[in-house]
Amino acid sequence: MTAPGQANIQAEAARRRTFAVISHPDAGKSTITEALALHARVIGQAGAVHGKGGRRGVVSDWMAMEQTRGISITSAALQFAYRDVVVNLLDTPGHADFSEDTYRVLTAVDCAVMLLDAAKGLEPQTLKLFEVCRHRRIPVVTFINKWDRPGLEPLALLDEIETRIGLRPTPLTWPIGLAGQFHGVVDRRTGTAIHFERAPGGATAATEQELTTDEAARRFGEDWQRAVEELELLDLSDADHDQATFTAATTTPVLFGAAVANLGVRQLLDTLVELAPAPGPRPDVAGEPRPVAAPFAGFVFKIQANMDPAHRDQVAFVRVCSGRFERGAQVTNGATGRPFATKYAQQLFGRERDTADYAYPGDVVGLVNATALGIGDTLYSDRPVEFPPLPSFAPEHFATIQTSDTSKFKRFRRGVAQLDAEGIVQVLRSEARGDAAPVLAAVGPMQFEVATHRLAAEFGVPTTVDHLPYQYVRRTDPAGQEALSRVRGIEVLTRVRDGALLALFPNRWRLDMIARENPTVRLDPLLADADDR
């Protein structure tokens, strides 16, 4: 018989929907995040003023650099209630230079929304992120965005999804009107035509009007007839939604809309609430599923400091996997075996915060001033558990960073250590280079811009970056370090985060040649190496 506490945990877990939005840059990811929050009535206007001081911008893009450039370069967590469900929406960076942050977030979700630009279809970054979903068997809901602008034929987009990524599309809604002539959608499950009337400026939810087929035929003429003919083709091709194949990540429900105008967004939110899987047993490092009703356990998938200048603190984002999290409880950090007090726990909505007294499987909790925690650490109470390590990419760009203001060297070292702890960059050091000019390693060059911006804005330290001529990295050992120290044109540096010895090479030809000439030297690819992505 299930204990009362376990029954409550299972019921609360069943109410959770935890998902991320993945897309290529500029497909509208932060816009759809904002629109979903708008339709859940947790904000009054999309892109409107939030918080104190008249700050403008979407709630998930809180960093000044994000608001200035109009792109997402960090992950953000938003939790809100909709109907009888608790939604945990994780916004992720779209830019390829921040793929590692996005990949970590995808370890913390149970479903993903794949956002496609109606005019561009599947783009490179979307394809990369989908492969992570495929590898982790994450169910995917597809939202074809920007249907209020000229774009591709809807059937052509479905064909591209099936042929390029092997997911069978099962549309839940179908557009009335070609891309750029968007009148509304047909709900395939009910046959209802829904006409959208865009609100002025698109800042509030669109007005929806249900029409009979006769009314739709009179109002939309040829556009309606085209939609009817395309729907008949879908019926003949067995493109109906099947929950089993969706949760098995072999089919994808498809919806059409325009996030910036809040068209079709309610249908997406309803789909996520009704069809997205609730949190289930999560495998530990040995592959054993941990039931959601087991004692509390969770893992740190992100660390972020200085989210709000008024706080100046460090927040560890923890995905609750099992049990009930209780603020103030003492848990164990599996990485160190040491106790950790959860006195300062918060529920996050962008950078806005509320105290979180309790949390359940699927929820994301922000632990404040969690300097003892690292990315990938498992927290648990009662029976020990360890969840699999989080993926990381092999860096492809390297640069030294230093400050010319020697009076601020302590702040410089503290700031670089903070960026390393958050995973913004990897910090490498060697005795030859010293602490004054550490080497930063990154997946993309924009990470260096973020690093210098944050050192200046948050630590008051001006810095200069000098790029190094390396493109490839391999892990070695002390014997390999000794052997490679006599080879010109490469360096072996120590990764501060874990003490790993990393050998840096200027190009693939040089790497292959040195490997042939030194067959006994250890040269292991890093996890998620660029050549393996």
JOFENDA-V794496 format. One record per pair of residues at least 24 apart in sequence whose C-alpha atoms are under 10 Angstrom apart, sorted by sequence separation. I is the first residue (numbers start at 1). J is the second residue. D is the distance in whole Angstrom. If there is no record, write none. Layout:
i	j	d
I	J	D
I	J	D
//
This chain:
i	j	d
34	58	6
71	95	8
73	97	9
74	98	8
109	133	10
121	145	10
154	178	8
184	208	9
186	210	10
192	216	10
193	217	10
195	219	10
296	320	8
297	321	6
298	322	7
342	366	10
343	367	8
344	368	5
345	369	10
412	436	9
413	437	10
416	440	9
424	448	9
476	500	8
477	501	6
490	514	10
502	526	9
33	58	9
34	59	7
73	98	7
103	128	10
107	132	9
114	139	10
115	140	10
118	143	9
119	144	9
153	178	7
154	179	8
184	209	9
185	210	10
186	211	10
195	220	10
296	321	7
297	322	5
298	323	9
342	367	7
343	368	9
344	369	8
345	370	10
413	438	9
425	450	9
440	465	9
475	500	7
476	501	6
477	502	8
33	59	9
34	60	8
72	98	9
73	99	10
75	101	7
99	125	9
103	129	7
106	132	8
107	133	9
110	136	10
111	137	9
112	138	7
113	139	9
114	140	6
115	141	9
116	142	7
117	143	9
118	144	6
119	145	9
152	178	8
153	179	7
184	210	10
295	321	10
296	322	5
297	323	7
341	367	10
342	368	8
343	369	10
344	370	9
401	427	10
409	435	10
424	450	8
425	451	8
439	465	9
440	466	10
475	501	6
476	502	6
477	503	10
31	58	8
33	60	8
34	61	10
74	101	7
75	102	7
102	129	8
106	133	7
110	137	9
111	138	5
112	139	6
113	140	6
114	141	6
115	142	6
116	143	6
117	144	6
118	145	6
119	146	8
140	167	9
142	169	8
151	178	8
152	179	7
186	213	10
294	321	9
295	322	6
296	323	4
297	324	8
298	325	9
342	369	10
398	425	10
400	427	10
409	436	8
424	451	7
437	464	10
439	466	9
440	467	9
441	468	10
474	501	9
475	502	5
476	503	7
487	514	8
30	58	7
31	59	10
73	101	9
74	102	8
77	105	10
96	124	9
110	138	6
111	139	5
112	140	5
113	141	5
114	142	5
115	143	5
116	144	5
117	145	5
118	146	6
119	147	8
141	169	9
142	170	9
143	171	10
147	175	8
150	178	8
151	179	5
152	180	10
247	275	9
292	320	9
293	321	9
294	322	6
295	323	5
296	324	5
297	325	8
317	345	10
327	355	9
342	370	9
398	426	9
399	427	10
400	428	9
437	465	9
439	467	9
440	468	10
474	502	6
475	503	6
30	59	9
31	60	9
60	89	10
73	102	10
75	104	10
76	105	9
96	125	6
99	128	9
103	132	7
107	136	8
109	138	8
110	139	7
111	140	6
112	141	6
113	142	6
114	143	6
115	144	6
116	145	6
117	146	6
118	147	6
141	170	10
142	171	9
148	177	9
149	178	9
150	179	5
151	180	7
246	275	9
247	276	8
292	321	6
293	322	6
294	323	5
295	324	7
296	325	6
315	344	10
316	345	10
317	346	10
327	356	7
328	357	8
341	370	9
398	427	10
399	428	10
400	429	10
437	466	10
439	468	9
441	470	10
473	502	6
474	503	5
475	504	9
30	60	7
60	90	9
61	91	9
75	105	8
95	125	8
96	126	10
99	129	8
102	132	10
103	133	9
106	136	9
109	139	10
110	140	9
111	141	8
112	142	8
113	143	7
114	144	8
115	145	7
116	146	9
117	147	8
118	148	9
119	149	8
121	151	9
141	171	10
143	173	10
147	177	9
148	178	9
149	179	6
150	180	4
186	216	10
246	276	9
247	277	7
291	321	8
292	322	4
293	323	5
294	324	9
295	325	9
296	326	9
315	345	9
317	347	10
326	356	8
327	357	5
328	358	10
340	370	9
395	425	9
398	428	9
406	436	9
472	502	10
473	503	6
474	504	7
484	514	9
30	61	7
60	91	7
61	92	10
94	125	8
107	138	9
114	145	10
115	146	10
118	149	8
119	150	7
120	151	7
121	152	8
134	165	9
147	178	8
148	179	6
149	180	4
150	181	8
193	224	10
246	277	10
290	321	8
291	322	6
292	323	6
293	324	8
315	346	9
317	348	9
325	356	9
326	357	6
327	358	6
392	423	9
395	426	8
419	450	10
420	451	10
472	503	8
473	504	5
474	505	8
60	92	9
61	93	10
94	126	9
96	128	9
106	138	9
117	149	10
118	150	8
119	151	4
120	152	8
134	166	10
147	179	5
148	180	4
149	181	7
150	182	10
184	216	10
243	275	7
290	322	7
291	323	8
292	324	9
325	357	8
326	358	5
327	359	9
340	372	8
394	426	10
404	436	10
419	451	7
441	473	10
472	504	6
473	505	6
96	129	10
118	151	5
119	152	5
134	167	10
146	179	8
147	180	6
148	181	6
149	182	8
183	216	10
242	275	10
243	276	9
290	323	10
325	358	5
326	359	7
340	373	9
400	433	9
402	435	9
403	436	8
470	503	10
471	504	7
472	505	5
473	506	9
117	151	8
118	152	6
119	153	9
131	165	8
145	179	10
146	180	8
147	181	8
148	182	5
243	277	10
297	331	9
299	333	9
324	358	7
325	359	5
326	360	9
338	372	9
402	436	6
403	437	8
470	504	6
471	505	6
472	506	6
473	507	10
484	518	9
94	129	10
117	152	9
118	153	8
121	156	9
122	157	8
130	165	8
147	182	6
148	183	9
296	331	9
297	332	9
299	334	9
324	359	6
325	360	6
401	436	8
402	437	5
416	451	8
419	454	9
469	504	9
470	505	5
471	506	5
472	507	6
473	508	10
483	518	8
118	154	8
121	157	6
146	182	10
147	183	10
148	184	10
183	219	10
184	220	10
323	359	9
324	360	5
325	361	9
336	372	9
400	436	9
401	437	5
402	438	7
415	451	9
416	452	10
419	455	9
468	504	10
469	505	8
470	506	4
471	507	6
472	508	7
42	79	9
120	157	9
121	158	9
127	164	9
147	184	10
183	220	8
322	359	10
323	360	6
324	361	7
336	373	9
400	437	6
401	438	6
402	439	9
415	452	10
418	455	10
469	506	6
470	507	7
471	508	8
474	511	9
483	520	10
484	521	8
42	80	7
119	157	9
122	160	7
127	165	8
186	224	10
283	321	10
322	360	7
323	361	7
325	363	9
327	365	10
335	373	9
399	437	9
400	438	6
401	439	6
416	454	10
468	506	9
469	507	9
470	508	10
472	510	10
473	511	9
480	518	9
483	521	7
41	80	9
42	81	8
118	157	8
121	160	8
122	161	7
185	224	10
282	321	7
320	359	7
321	360	8
322	361	5
333	372	9
334	373	10
335	374	9
340	379	8
399	438	8
400	439	4
401	440	7
415	454	8
416	455	8
472	511	8
482	521	10
30	70	9
40	80	8
41	81	9
42	82	9
117	157	10
121	161	8
176	216	9
183	223	9
184	224	10
191	231	10
281	321	8
282	322	8
319	359	10
320	360	6
321	361	5
322	362	8
325	365	9
327	367	9
333	373	8
339	379	9
340	380	10
399	439	5
400	440	6
415	455	6
471	511	10
480	520	8
481	521	9
30	71	8
37	78	8
40	81	7
41	82	8
116	157	9
182	223	9
183	224	9
186	227	8
279	320	10
280	321	8
281	322	8
319	360	9
320	361	5
321	362	6
333	374	10
335	376	9
336	377	9
339	380	10
398	439	7
399	440	5
400	441	9
414	455	10
415	456	9
479	520	10
480	521	5
481	522	9
29	71	9
30	72	7
37	79	9
40	82	5
122	164	8
181	223	9
185	227	9
186	228	9
279	321	8
280	322	9
319	361	8
320	362	6
321	363	8
334	376	10
335	377	6
336	378	10
337	379	10
339	381	10
398	440	6
399	441	7
413	455	10
479	521	7
480	522	6
28	71	10
29	72	9
37	80	8
39	82	9
40	83	8
122	165	9
177	220	8
188	231	8
279	322	9
307	350	9
308	351	7
319	362	6
320	363	6
321	364	10
334	377	6
335	378	7
397	440	8
398	441	5
399	442	9
412	455	7
415	458	8
416	459	10
478	521	10
479	522	8
480	523	8
26	70	9
34	78	10
37	81	9
176	220	8
177	221	10
307	351	6
308	352	8
318	362	10
319	363	6
320	364	6
333	377	7
334	378	5
335	379	9
397	441	6
398	442	6
411	455	9
412	456	9
415	459	6
477	521	8
478	522	9
26	71	8
33	78	9
37	82	9
116	161	10
177	222	9
178	223	7
186	231	9
306	351	10
307	352	9
318	363	8
319	364	5
320	365	7
333	378	6
334	379	6
395	440	9
396	441	7
397	442	5
398	443	9
414	459	8
415	460	10
476	521	7
477	522	7
25	71	8
26	72	10
36	82	10
176	222	10
177	223	5
188	234	10
318	364	5
319	365	7
332	378	8
333	379	5
334	380	7
375	421	8
395	441	6
396	442	6
397	443	6
398	444	9
399	445	9
415	461	9
476	522	5
477	523	8
25	72	9
40	87	9
176	223	6
177	224	7
188	235	10
317	364	6
318	365	5
319	366	9
331	378	10
332	379	6
333	380	7
334	381	10
337	384	9
371	418	9
374	421	7
375	422	7
394	441	9
395	442	5
396	443	5
397	444	6
398	445	9
401	448	9
411	458	10
412	459	7
475	522	7
476	523	5
477	524	10
175	223	9
176	224	6
177	225	10
178	226	9
316	364	10
317	365	6
318	366	6
331	379	6
332	380	5
333	381	9
373	421	9
374	422	8
375	423	8
394	442	8
395	443	4
396	444	7
397	445	6
400	448	10
411	459	6
412	460	9
413	461	10
474	522	9
475	523	5
476	524	7
175	224	9
176	225	9
177	226	8
178	227	9
316	365	8
317	366	5
318	367	7
330	379	10
331	380	5
332	381	6
374	423	9
393	442	9
394	443	7
395	444	8
396	445	9
397	446	10
399	448	8
411	460	8
412	461	6
474	523	5
475	524	5
476	525	9
37	87	10
176	226	8
177	227	7
315	365	9
316	366	5
317	367	7
330	380	9
331	381	5
332	382	9
334	384	7
371	421	9
393	443	7
397	447	9
398	448	9
401	451	9
402	452	10
411	461	7
412	462	9
473	523	9
474	524	5
475	525	6
175	226	10
176	227	6
189	240	9
315	366	6
316	367	5
317	368	9
330	381	8
331	382	8
332	383	10
333	384	9
334	385	7
335	386	8
392	443	10
397	448	9
401	452	9
408	459	9
410	461	10
412	463	9
473	524	9
474	525	5
475	526	7
37	89	9
175	227	7
176	228	9
188	240	9
189	241	9
314	366	9
315	367	5
316	368	7
329	381	9
332	384	8
333	385	10
334	386	7
403	455	10
408	460	8
409	461	8
473	525	7
474	526	6
475	527	10
36	89	9
174	227	7
188	241	10
314	367	8
315	368	5
316	369	8
317	370	10
332	385	10
333	386	10
334	387	9
408	461	7
472	525	9
473	526	8
174	228	9
314	368	6
315	369	6
316	370	6
407	461	10
408	462	9
439	493	9
441	495	9
20	75	10
175	230	10
206	261	7
207	262	9
208	263	9
313	368	7
314	369	5
315	370	6
316	371	8
325	380	9
406	461	10
438	493	10
439	494	10
440	495	10
474	529	9
20	76	10
33	89	8
174	230	9
175	231	10
202	258	10
204	260	10
205	261	8
206	262	6
207	263	9
208	264	9
313	369	6
314	370	6
315	371	8
316	372	10
325	381	9
405	461	8
439	495	9
473	529	9
20	77	9
33	90	9
34	91	10
174	231	8
202	259	9
203	260	8
204	261	8
205	262	6
206	263	6
311	368	10
312	369	9
313	370	9
314	371	7
316	373	7
318	375	9
323	380	9
404	461	9
405	462	7
472	529	9
473	530	10
33	91	7
173	231	10
202	260	6
203	261	7
204	262	7
205	263	8
206	264	9
208	266	10
313	371	9
315	373	10
316	374	8
317	375	9
318	376	9
321	379	10
322	380	9
323	381	9
403	461	7
404	462	7
405	463	8
438	496	10
472	530	9
32	91	10
33	92	10
201	260	9
202	261	4
203	262	8
205	264	10
206	265	9
316	375	8
318	377	9
319	378	10
320	379	9
321	380	10
402	461	10
403	462	6
404	463	7
472	531	10
119	179	8
171	231	10
201	261	8
202	262	6
205	265	9
206	266	9
318	378	9
319	379	10
320	380	10
402	462	9
403	463	4
404	464	8
433	493	9
18	79	9
30	91	7
118	179	7
119	180	10
196	257	10
200	261	9
202	263	9
205	266	9
318	379	9
402	463	5
403	464	6
430	491	9
432	493	9
17	79	10
29	91	8
30	92	8
118	180	10
199	261	7
304	366	10
401	463	7
402	464	6
403	465	9
430	492	8
431	493	9
29	92	8
30	93	9
171	234	8
198	261	6
199	262	8
296	359	10
298	361	8
301	364	10
303	366	9
305	368	9
401	464	6
402	465	7
429	492	9
430	493	5
431	494	9
29	93	9
30	94	9
170	234	9
197	261	9
198	262	8
199	263	10
296	360	9
297	361	9
298	362	10
300	364	10
302	366	10
303	367	9
304	368	10
305	369	9
400	464	8
401	465	5
402	466	9
428	492	9
429	493	5
430	494	6
16	81	9
29	94	8
169	234	10
196	261	10
197	262	10
198	263	7
296	361	9
298	363	10
299	364	10
300	365	9
303	368	10
305	370	10
399	464	10
400	465	6
401	466	7
428	493	6
429	494	5
430	495	9
15	81	10
28	94	9
196	262	9
197	263	8
298	364	9
300	366	9
305	371	10
321	387	10
399	465	6
400	466	5
401	467	9
427	493	10
428	494	5
429	495	7
430	496	10
27	94	9
170	237	10
172	239	9
196	263	7
293	360	10
298	365	10
300	367	10
303	370	9
398	465	10
399	466	5
400	467	6
427	494	8
428	495	4
429	496	7
16	84	9
17	85	7
18	86	8
19	87	8
20	88	9
21	89	8
22	90	10
25	93	8
26	94	8
170	238	8
171	239	7
172	240	8
187	255	9
195	263	10
196	264	8
292	360	9
293	361	9
303	371	9
398	466	9
399	467	4
400	468	7
427	495	6
428	496	6
15	84	7
16	85	6
17	86	6
18	87	6
19	88	6
20	89	6
21	90	7
22	91	8
23	92	9
24	93	9
25	94	5
26	95	9
169	238	10
170	239	5
171	240	7
172	241	7
186	255	10
195	264	10
292	361	6
398	467	6
399	468	5
426	495	7
427	496	6
428	497	8
15	85	5
16	86	5
17	87	5
18	88	5
19	89	5
20	90	5
21	91	6
22	92	7
23	93	9
24	94	6
25	95	5
169	239	7
170	240	5
171	241	7
185	255	9
186	256	10
194	264	9
291	361	10
292	362	9
303	373	8
397	467	8
398	468	5
399	469	9
426	496	8
427	497	7
429	499	10
14	85	9
15	86	6
16	87	6
17	88	6
18	89	6
19	90	6
20	91	6
21	92	7
22	93	8
23	94	6
24	95	7
25	96	8
168	239	8
169	240	9
170	241	5
185	256	7
303	374	7
397	468	8
398	469	7
399	470	9
426	497	7
428	499	9
430	501	10
13	85	10
14	86	9
15	87	8
16	88	7
17	89	8
18	90	8
19	91	9
20	92	7
21	93	9
22	94	7
23	95	9
24	96	8
168	240	10
169	241	8
170	242	8
184	256	9
185	257	8
302	374	8
303	375	7
397	469	8
398	470	6
428	500	9
429	501	10
12	85	9
13	86	9
21	94	9
154	227	10
168	241	10
184	257	8
300	373	8
301	374	9
302	375	6
303	376	10
397	470	7
398	471	8
428	501	9
429	502	10
12	86	9
182	256	10
299	373	10
300	374	7
301	375	5
302	376	8
396	470	7
397	471	6
398	472	10
423	497	9
428	502	8
155	230	8
182	257	8
299	374	10
300	375	5
301	376	6
302	377	10
395	470	10
396	471	5
397	472	8
420	495	10
421	496	10
154	230	9
170	246	9
182	258	9
299	375	8
300	376	5
301	377	8
395	471	8
396	472	6
397	473	10
420	496	8
421	497	7
168	245	9
169	246	10
179	256	10
299	376	6
300	377	5
301	378	10
394	471	10
395	472	8
396	473	8
420	497	7
155	233	9
167	245	10
168	246	9
179	257	10
185	263	9
298	376	10
299	377	6
300	378	7
394	472	8
395	473	7
155	234	9
167	246	9
184	263	8
185	264	8
298	377	9
299	378	4
300	379	8
394	473	7
417	496	9
22	102	8
172	252	10
173	253	9
174	254	9
175	255	9
176	256	10
183	263	10
184	264	8
187	267	9
281	361	9
298	378	6
299	379	6
394	474	8
417	497	9
21	102	10
32	113	10
168	249	10
169	250	9
170	251	7
171	252	8
172	253	6
173	254	7
174	255	7
175	256	6
182	263	9
279	360	10
280	361	8
297	378	7
298	379	5
299	380	9
394	475	10
20	102	9
167	249	8
168	250	7
169	251	6
170	252	6
171	253	5
172	254	6
173	255	5
174	256	6
175	257	8
185	267	10
279	361	6
280	362	9
297	379	6
298	380	6
32	115	9
167	250	5
168	251	5
169	252	5
170	253	5
171	254	4
172	255	6
173	256	6
174	257	9
278	361	9
279	362	6
296	379	8
297	380	4
298	381	10
22	106	9
29	113	9
166	250	8
167	251	5
168	252	6
169	253	6
170	254	6
171	255	6
172	256	9
173	257	9
278	362	8
279	363	9
296	380	6
297	381	7
20	105	8
21	106	9
29	114	9
165	250	10
166	251	9
167	252	6
168	253	9
169	254	6
170	255	9
171	256	9
295	380	8
296	381	6
297	382	9
19	105	9
20	106	7
29	115	7
167	253	10
168	254	10
169	255	10
295	381	6
296	382	8
297	383	9
19	106	8
28	115	8
29	116	9
294	381	10
295	382	6
296	383	9
297	384	9
298	385	9
299	386	9
443	530	9
20	108	9
27	115	7
28	116	8
294	382	9
295	383	7
297	385	7
298	386	9
299	387	7
301	389	10
19	108	8
20	109	7
27	116	6
28	117	8
162	251	9
175	264	10
294	383	9
295	384	10
296	385	10
297	386	9
298	387	8
299	388	9
301	390	8
18	108	8
19	109	5
20	110	8
21	111	9
22	112	7
23	113	8
24	114	9
26	116	10
27	117	5
162	252	10
297	387	9
299	389	10
300	390	9
18	109	5
19	110	6
20	111	7
21	112	6
22	113	6
23	114	6
24	115	8
26	117	8
27	118	9
161	252	9
173	264	9
299	390	10
17	109	9
18	110	6
19	111	5
20	112	5
21	113	5
22	114	5
23	115	5
24	116	8
25	117	10
27	119	10
17	110	7
18	111	7
19	112	5
20	113	6
21	114	6
22	115	6
23	116	7
24	117	9
27	120	9
16	110	10
17	111	8
18	112	9
19	113	7
20	114	9
21	115	7
22	116	9
23	117	9
27	121	10
173	267	8
172	267	9
173	268	9
290	385	9
24	120	10
27	123	9
158	254	9
172	268	9
24	121	10
288	385	10
290	387	10
24	122	8
25	123	9
23	122	9
24	123	6
25	124	10
27	126	10
172	271	9
286	385	10
288	387	10
23	123	8
24	124	7
25	125	8
285	385	8
286	386	8
287	387	9
23	124	9
24	125	5
25	126	9
284	385	7
285	386	6
286	387	8
287	388	9
23	125	7
24	126	5
154	256	9
283	385	10
284	386	6
285	387	5
286	388	8
22	125	9
23	126	5
24	127	8
283	386	9
284	387	4
285	388	4
22	126	7
23	127	8
24	128	9
283	387	7
284	388	6
285	389	8
314	418	9
22	127	10
23	128	9
24	129	9
141	246	9
282	387	8
283	388	8
284	389	10
22	128	10
23	129	8
139	245	9
140	246	8
316	422	9
398	504	9
22	129	7
23	130	9
139	246	6
140	247	8
314	421	10
315	422	10
22	130	8
138	246	9
139	247	5
140	248	10
141	249	10
148	256	10
314	422	9
396	504	10
138	247	8
139	248	7
140	249	7
143	252	10
147	256	7
148	257	8
149	258	9
395	504	10
137	247	8
138	248	8
139	249	5
140	250	9
141	251	9
142	252	6
143	253	8
144	254	7
145	255	9
146	256	8
147	257	6
148	258	6
22	133	10
32	143	10
137	248	7
138	249	6
139	250	8
140	251	8
141	252	5
142	253	6
143	254	6
144	255	6
145	256	6
146	257	6
147	258	5
148	259	9
137	249	6
138	250	10
139	251	8
140	252	6
141	253	5
142	254	5
143	255	5
144	256	5
145	257	5
146	258	4
147	259	9
148	260	9
32	145	9
136	249	9
137	250	9
139	252	7
140	253	8
141	254	6
142	255	6
143	256	6
144	257	6
145	258	5
146	259	7
148	261	8
305	418	8
134	248	10
139	253	10
140	254	9
141	255	8
142	256	9
143	257	7
144	258	8
145	259	6
146	260	8
304	418	9
305	419	9
134	249	7
143	258	9
144	259	10
145	260	9
146	261	9
148	263	9
303	418	9
304	419	9
29	145	9
133	249	9
134	250	9
143	259	10
147	263	9
303	419	10
305	421	9
27	144	9
28	145	7
146	263	9
147	264	10
303	420	10
304	421	9
305	422	8
22	140	10
27	145	7
28	146	8
145	263	9
303	421	7
304	422	6
19	138	10
21	140	10
27	146	8
145	264	9
302	421	9
303	422	5
304	423	9
19	139	10
20	140	10
21	141	9
22	142	10
144	264	10
145	265	10
302	422	7
303	423	8
304	424	9
19	140	9
21	142	10
143	264	9
301	422	10
302	423	8
303	424	9
19	141	10
21	143	10
143	265	9
374	497	9
143	268	7
142	268	9
141	268	9
141	271	9
141	272	8
394	525	8
395	526	9
394	526	6
393	526	7
394	527	7
395	528	10
396	529	9
141	275	9
392	526	8
393	527	6
394	528	6
395	529	8
396	530	8
141	276	8
392	527	6
393	528	5
394	529	5
395	530	8
111	247	9
140	276	9
391	527	7
392	528	6
393	529	6
394	530	6
110	247	10
139	276	8
390	527	10
391	528	7
392	529	8
393	530	7
394	531	9
111	249	10
114	252	9
118	256	9
139	277	8
394	532	10
113	252	10
118	257	9
138	277	10
393	532	10
394	533	10
113	253	10
114	254	9
115	255	10
116	256	10
118	258	9
393	533	9
113	254	10
117	258	10
312	458	8
306	454	9
309	457	10
309	458	8
306	458	7
305	458	9
46	201	10
47	202	10
48	203	8
113	268	9
46	202	8
47	203	7
48	204	10
45	202	9
46	203	5
47	204	10
45	203	5
46	204	6
44	203	9
45	204	5
46	205	9
113	272	9
44	204	7
45	205	8
112	272	9
43	204	10
44	205	9
111	272	9
113	276	10
41	205	9
111	275	10
112	276	9
38	203	9
39	204	9
111	276	6
38	204	7
39	205	6
110	276	8
111	277	7
35	202	10
38	205	7
39	206	9
110	277	6
111	278	9
35	203	9
110	278	7
111	279	10
35	204	9
36	205	10
109	278	10
110	279	6
35	205	8
109	279	9
110	280	8
87	269	10
87	272	9
87	273	8
82	269	9
83	270	9
86	273	9
82	270	9
85	273	7
84	273	9
85	274	9
83	273	8
108	298	10
82	273	8
108	299	9
107	299	10
108	300	9
108	301	7
107	301	8
108	302	10
106	301	9
104	300	9
105	301	6
104	301	6
105	302	8
103	301	10
104	302	7
101	301	9
102	302	10
101	302	8
108	317	10
108	318	9
109	319	8
108	319	6
105	317	10
107	319	9
108	320	9
46	259	10
47	260	10
108	321	9
46	260	8
105	319	10
46	261	9
46	262	9
35	258	10
36	259	9
39	262	8
35	259	6
38	262	9
32	257	10
34	259	9
35	260	7
32	258	9
33	259	9
34	260	9
35	261	9
36	262	9
39	265	7
40	266	8
76	302	10
31	258	10
32	259	5
35	262	6
38	265	9
39	266	6
75	302	8
31	259	6
32	260	7
34	262	9
35	263	9
37	265	10
38	266	9
39	267	10
74	302	10
75	303	10
76	304	10
30	259	9
31	260	6
32	261	10
35	264	10
36	265	6
40	269	8
75	304	9
28	258	9
29	259	9
30	260	10
31	261	9
32	262	8
35	265	7
36	266	7
39	269	8
40	270	10
74	304	9
28	259	7
31	262	9
35	266	9
36	267	10
39	270	10
27	259	10
28	260	8
33	265	10
36	268	8
37	269	9
32	265	8
36	269	6
35	269	10
32	268	10
77	317	9
76	317	9
63	306	9
63	307	7
62	307	7
63	308	9
62	308	8
110	362	8
19	272	9
109	362	8
18	272	9
108	362	8
109	363	10
17	272	7
18	273	10
108	363	9
109	364	10
17	273	7
108	364	9
16	273	9
17	274	9
19	276	8
15	273	9
17	275	9
18	276	8
19	277	9
17	276	7
18	277	8
19	278	10
90	349	10
91	350	9
16	276	10
17	277	7
18	278	8
88	348	10
89	349	9
90	350	9
16	277	9
17	278	5
18	279	8
88	349	10
15	277	10
16	278	6
17	279	7
14	277	9
15	278	7
16	279	7
14	278	5
15	279	9
13	278	7
14	279	7
12	278	10
13	279	6
14	280	9
12	279	10
13	280	8
80	347	10
79	347	7
80	348	10
10	279	9
78	347	8
79	348	7
80	349	8
10	280	9
77	347	9
78	348	6
79	349	6
77	348	6
78	349	4
79	350	9
104	375	9
76	348	8
77	349	6
78	350	6
104	376	9
76	349	8
77	350	6
78	351	9
76	350	6
77	351	9
78	352	9
88	362	7
89	363	10
90	364	9
75	350	9
76	351	8
87	362	9
88	363	6
89	364	9
86	362	9
87	363	8
88	364	7
86	363	8
14	292	10
13	292	7
12	292	10
13	293	9
10	291	9
107	388	10
10	292	7
11	293	10
107	389	10
108	390	10
9	292	7
10	293	6
107	390	7
9	293	6
10	294	10
79	363	8
106	390	10
107	391	9
8	293	9
9	294	9
79	364	8
104	389	10
105	390	9
106	391	10
6	292	9
7	293	8
9	295	10
77	363	10
78	364	9
79	365	10
104	390	6
6	293	5
63	350	10
77	364	7
103	390	8
104	391	7
5	293	8
6	294	8
62	350	7
63	351	9
77	365	9
103	391	7
104	392	8
6	295	9
60	349	8
61	350	7
62	351	6
77	366	9
103	392	8
3	293	10
59	349	7
60	350	5
61	351	9
62	352	9
100	390	10
101	391	10
103	393	9
2	293	9
59	350	5
60	351	8
100	391	8
101	392	9
58	350	9
59	351	8
60	352	10
100	392	6
101	393	10
59	352	9
99	392	9
100	393	6
99	393	8
100	394	10
100	395	10
51	351	9
18	319	10
51	352	7
50	352	9
13	320	10
42	349	10
13	321	9
13	322	9
13	323	9
12	323	10
13	324	10
10	322	9
12	324	9
9	322	8
10	323	9
9	323	6
10	324	10
8	323	10
9	324	7
8	324	9
6	323	8
5	323	9
6	324	9
5	324	9
101	422	10
101	423	8
100	423	8
101	424	8
100	424	9
100	425	10
98	424	8
98	425	10
100	442	10
18	361	9
19	362	9
100	443	8
16	360	8
17	361	10
18	362	6
98	442	9
99	443	8
100	444	10
15	360	10
16	361	8
17	362	7
18	363	7
97	442	8
98	443	7
99	444	9
13	359	10
14	360	10
15	361	10
16	362	6
17	363	9
18	364	9
97	443	6
98	444	7
12	359	9
13	360	6
14	361	9
15	362	9
16	363	7
96	443	8
97	444	4
98	445	10
12	360	6
13	361	5
14	362	9
96	444	7
97	445	7
98	446	8
11	360	10
12	361	8
13	362	7
95	444	9
97	446	6
98	447	7
9	359	10
10	360	9
12	362	9
13	363	9
74	424	9
96	446	9
97	447	7
9	360	7
10	361	8
73	424	10
95	446	9
97	448	10
8	360	10
9	361	8
73	446	9
73	447	9
74	450	10
73	450	8
65	449	10
66	450	10
65	450	8
65	453	8
64	453	10
65	454	9
64	454	10
63	454	10
64	457	10
132	533	9
131	533	9
128	533	8
100	528	10
//
